[in-house]
Structure formats: C-alpha cells, structure tokens
Amino acid sequence: MTGKVVVITGATSGIGRVAAEKLAGMGARLVVVARDRTRGAATLEKLESINPAARHTIHYADLSRLAEMKRVAVEIAAEPRIDVLINNAGALFGHRHVTEDGLELTFATNHLAYFVVALSLLDRLRDSAPARIINTSSDAHHSATLDFDDLQSVKAYQASLGRTIWTGGPGFKVYALSKLLNILFTRELARRLDSVGVTANCFHPGFVDTRFGDESGGFISYGVRAAKLLAISPEKGAETLVYLASSPDVASVTGQYFYKCRPATPTRQAQDDAAARRLWQETAKIAGLPETM
C-alpha cells in the first residue's frame, strides 16, 4: 500500500479506525472524513504516529446532510489520486428523524452518503486506476424489505412501533433496509464501472463491539449494549475491510458481497439487478446528480 491514497469515512472509531491504522501501517496515506473534531484529531494523531511520512489529512462533514456530502467530496476530489474509497460511516436510530433535506436520517447517512461521495469521486478513481471502492454493509440486510414507495421509511416505522430490536422494531428494520441498499448500490456500481479499472465490493464485518448503536436512543441502545457481550473485536471485524482494500487476491474481483474475507451469498432481494438499477435512478434524483456517470 506504499504510495496509495485511501479515502475513508467512519474512521474515528470501530472497524473504520482499526482499518485506517492497519492501512497506514502498510504504507498508505489516509484521507479521513469525520464529523466529531475531538475524535477526528485523535485519529489523525494516531495515524501520524504510525506513518508520519504519509502526510495524512482529515476533512470534517456531517454525512447526513446532502450539501455536506457534496462539499466534502469536492474537497477530496482535489487529491492528485485516490486508490481506495471506503464508505464506512453508518448509524442506527431508535426513532424516525428527518434531516434538513427532508430525508429519513438512516437513509441519508447509511445509503445516500455512500452514493454521493462515490459518484463525486469517480473521475479521480478512474484516473488512478486500478482503484477500489468498498462499502460496509451487514448481514442485517436479511431482515430488510424493499419498498420503493417508502424509501424514507414512514410506513416502516409506523408498522414496527412497539416492537423490540429483537423482533425488528423501530430503527432496526430501517437500518437493515439501508444495508440492503448498500449491496444493491454496490452491485449496480460494479456493473457501471465494468472495464474501467475500478472495482466495487461490499462486506459484512460481523457483529462487532464498537460505539455503534450506543447513542441510538430508547430500547435499542440498551439492547445493542447487552448484545455486545457476544460481539467480536473491532480488530477481527476490520479484517475483511483491510483485505478488500489491499489484497492482490481481489484486485479484479467486483460486484461481490464478502464475509470473513470470502465471497458470500446475500439474499435474493440483494441480487435483484432490476431493483439495483431502479435504486440508482431513484437515489440520483434525490441527490440531484445525473443518472449517468
């Protein structure tokens, strides 16, 4: 990874931070996107201690806001090259929240940000080919139901009121949907990038003991904290992410869903190419971006 530039969101904690540190240790230069300035500064300091010659950089943005997604992508696009883009930021919420753009918060953070950042950096990735895009998904997608008439999850939250996280209650079903969207986006992105030297893959890290879900609110926060007693470490959860970012074994593999450093089979819904194409069209409209790349 010496001389490679890796752009990563969600790198101030959990598997993102572990992966960033591992990749820096392998010689990469990290370009980090963070929201919290205190954690961002600590992450940058750690990366500089691991590989001080790489001149790592950090950009601050709230990736739930469309304008912020676009702004930070424009800033990063000024990089002379991008070899790897890792879309890893994500969140789980106990109740429905709407952003200033009128979007459901989980959809905006976990799916739309992946789409906007990736598309905005495609020219730089193509110019740097061979390059890679990696999207963090989850096995939670098995619980998802895709309804194009309810992408903002109005009906989904109403239908699940009163249920717990274990039965797919408020927030968890919506999170699961966002992870399904990650796989469908990856699938269509890989198809559109065929033969240009840029691969796109996604992965399930496993159930990892991180900050994830701690601030979701309501019962979900307590449920997630209890479940983490059985969770794997961030170091273990980051293994597949580091593998996809760096291994020559997957240099030409694209459009796949990985688990434990091996291709895995997602649900039938996640393999629906027609749904993947429609999701791309619908997301492009919401983002105000051209459908063609």
Residue pairs with C-beta under 8 A, 6 or more apart in sequence:
1 23
1 26
1 27
1 28
1 245
1 246
2 26
2 27
2 28
3 27
3 29
4 27
4 28
4 29
4 83
4 84
5 28
5 29
5 31
5 79
5 80
5 81
5 82
5 83
5 84
5 128
6 20
6 23
6 28
6 29
6 30
6 31
6 83
6 84
6 85
6 86
6 245
7 31
7 33
7 76
7 79
7 82
7 84
7 85
7 86
7 121
8 16
8 19
8 20
8 30
8 31
8 32
8 33
8 85
8 86
8 88
9 16
9 33
9 63
9 86
9 87
9 88
9 89
9 113
9 117
10 16
10 33
10 87
10 88
10 89
10 90
10 136
11 17
11 19
11 20
11 30
11 32
11 33
11 34
11 43
11 86
11 88
12 32
12 34
12 35
12 36
12 39
12 40
12 42
12 43
13 39
13 210
13 211
14 208
14 210
14 211
14 212
14 234
14 237
15 88
15 136
15 205
15 208
15 210
15 234
15 237
15 238
15 241
16 86
16 88
16 89
16 136
16 238
16 241
17 43
17 46
17 234
18 234
18 235
18 237
18 238
19 86
19 88
19 238
19 241
19 242
19 245
20 30
20 32
20 43
20 47
21 46
21 47
21 50
22 238
22 242
23 30
23 84
23 242
23 245
23 246
24 30
24 47
24 50
24 51
24 54
24 56
25 50
25 51
26 246
27 51
27 54
28 51
28 54
28 83
28 84
28 246
29 51
29 54
29 55
29 56
30 47
30 54
30 56
30 57
31 56
31 57
31 58
31 59
31 76
31 79
31 82
32 40
32 43
32 44
32 47
32 56
32 57
32 58
32 59
33 58
33 59
33 60
33 61
33 63
33 72
33 76
33 89
33 117
34 40
34 43
34 58
34 59
34 60
34 61
35 60
35 61
35 62
35 63
37 60
40 58
40 60
41 58
43 58
44 56
44 57
44 58
47 54
47 56
48 56
59 72
59 75
59 76
60 72
61 68
61 69
61 71
61 72
62 68
63 69
63 72
63 89
63 108
63 109
63 113
63 117
64 99
64 105
64 108
64 109
64 113
65 99
65 100
65 101
65 108
66 99
66 101
66 103
66 108
66 112
66 116
66 287
66 288
69 112
69 113
69 116
69 117
69 120
69 287
70 116
70 120
72 117
73 116
73 117
73 120
73 121
74 120
76 82
76 117
76 121
76 124
77 120
77 121
77 123
77 124
79 124
81 124
81 127
81 128
82 121
82 124
82 125
82 128
82 131
83 128
83 130
83 131
83 132
84 131
84 132
84 133
84 134
84 245
84 246
85 117
85 118
85 121
85 125
85 131
85 132
85 133
85 134
86 133
86 134
86 136
86 241
86 245
87 113
87 114
87 117
87 118
87 133
87 134
87 135
87 136
87 182
88 134
88 136
88 241
89 109
89 110
89 113
90 109
90 110
90 136
90 178
90 212
91 105
91 106
91 109
91 110
91 212
91 216
92 106
92 171
92 172
92 175
92 212
92 213
92 216
92 220
92 224
93 105
93 106
93 171
93 174
93 175
93 216
93 217
93 220
94 170
94 171
94 216
94 217
94 218
94 219
94 220
94 221
95 157
95 170
95 171
95 217
95 218
96 104
96 105
96 153
96 154
96 157
96 170
96 174
97 104
97 105
98 104
98 105
98 152
99 105
99 108
101 108
103 112
103 152
103 286
104 151
104 152
104 153
104 154
104 174
106 153
106 171
106 174
106 175
106 177
106 178
107 151
107 152
107 153
107 174
107 177
107 178
107 181
109 178
110 175
110 178
110 179
110 181
110 182
111 178
111 181
111 182
111 185
111 283
112 283
112 286
112 287
114 135
114 182
114 185
115 185
115 283
115 284
115 287
115 289
116 287
116 289
118 133
118 135
118 189
118 200
119 287
119 289
119 293
120 289
122 193
122 198
122 293
125 131
125 133
125 198
126 196
126 197
126 198
129 196
129 197
129 198
130 197
130 198
130 199
130 251
131 197
131 198
131 199
132 198
132 199
132 200
132 201
132 244
132 245
133 186
133 189
133 193
133 198
133 199
133 200
133 201
134 200
134 201
134 202
134 203
134 241
134 244
134 245
135 182
135 185
135 186
135 200
135 201
135 202
135 203
136 182
136 202
136 203
136 205
136 241
137 179
137 182
137 183
137 186
137 202
137 203
137 204
137 257
138 175
138 176
138 179
138 182
138 204
138 205
139 179
139 204
139 206
139 259
140 172
140 175
140 176
140 179
141 176
141 177
141 179
141 180
141 182
141 183
141 266
141 267
141 269
141 270
142 176
142 267
143 168
143 172
143 173
143 176
144 173
144 176
144 177
144 179
144 180
144 267
144 269
145 156
145 173
145 177
145 269
146 177
146 180
146 181
146 184
146 269
146 275
147 155
147 156
148 278
148 279
148 282
150 156
151 282
151 286
153 173
153 174
153 177
156 173
156 174
156 177
157 170
157 171
157 174
160 168
160 169
160 170
160 172
160 173
161 169
161 170
162 169
163 169
163 170
164 219
164 223
165 171
165 172
165 219
165 220
165 223
165 224
166 223
168 176
169 219
169 220
170 218
170 220
171 216
171 218
171 220
172 220
180 267
180 269
180 270
181 279
182 202
183 202
183 257
183 266
183 270
184 270
184 272
184 275
184 276
184 279
185 276
185 279
185 280
185 283
186 200
186 201
186 202
186 255
186 257
187 255
187 270
187 271
187 273
187 276
188 273
188 276
188 277
188 279
188 280
189 200
190 199
190 200
190 201
190 254
190 255
190 256
191 255
191 273
191 276
192 280
192 293
193 199
193 200
193 254
193 293
194 254
199 250
199 251
199 252
199 253
199 254
200 254
200 255
201 244
201 250
201 253
201 254
201 255
201 256
201 257
201 258
202 256
202 257
202 258
203 240
203 241
203 244
203 257
203 258
203 259
204 240
204 257
204 258
204 259
204 264
205 237
205 238
205 240
205 241
206 231
206 232
206 236
206 237
206 259
206 260
207 227
207 228
207 230
207 231
207 232
208 231
208 232
208 233
208 234
208 236
208 237
209 228
209 231
209 232
209 233
209 234
210 234
210 237
212 224
213 220
213 221
213 224
213 225
214 221
214 224
214 225
215 221
216 224
239 260
239 261
240 258
240 259
240 260
240 261
243 249
243 250
243 258
243 261
244 250
244 258
247 261
253 263
256 263
257 263
257 264
257 265
257 266
257 270
258 264
269 275
280 291
281 291
284 290
284 291
285 291
